Amino acid sequence: MLIRFILYGLGGWCGEILFTATRDRLRGRVHDWKLKGTTYLWMFPIYGSMVFLYEPLHDAIRTWPWILRGAIYMIGFFTVEYFTGWLLKRFTGSCPWDYAPWSRWSVRGYIRLDYAPIWFLLGLALEPLRDFLVRLTPMIQTALQ
């Protein structure tokens, strides 16, 4: 489980850096081709928590219709993003991804409702990745011994 926690954390970091670099370039926020993306150290344990939150949920609903699974994943991602944003603001004084200035679809700066299709599709896209990581974990454990 620790191995998948680390893999989800690293994968989330990489995905966020890729997303922010691409988004900023396409929206004209930056005018060079460095494609410099950003993330936060706080995000590693948040992404890593997928092993405890997403995996059991995936196992419980994997036979359900895809549209229902996607909707459940979307709600789950929104819930985790809102709750962790709220916790970070409460304990550190700020939420690193404050969406309030960027979107009229922001809910208290913690989530963006216009990201619903992204979370819906990401939840479904993670299903085969999750299965792959479960198969890969024993090989990594063997290699680390």
C-alpha angles and dihedrals in degrees: 000000000000090000092054090045088058093044093050090046093051093042091051092050092050093046092050093049090050092047096048094045093050095042094049092050095046093047092049095244087130126031102200131077098238088109091209109185130189140215136160132244087236089066096067096073091038091055091039090057087073086089090063099036111026100036097056090043091050091051092050097050104027094114095048121103113284094240091056092045091050092050092049092049090049092052090046093052091047091050094050093044093049095045096045091045090051092048093049092049091048095050103030101028096244143056108230093216099045102174096183097100094043107049140032085209092065118123106214088322092288102095138016116221090202087067090066094105090050093052091043093053095039091055090054093042090054093059097082090038090055091051090049092050091051089054092044097050097077090050091052091047090052092048091051094053 
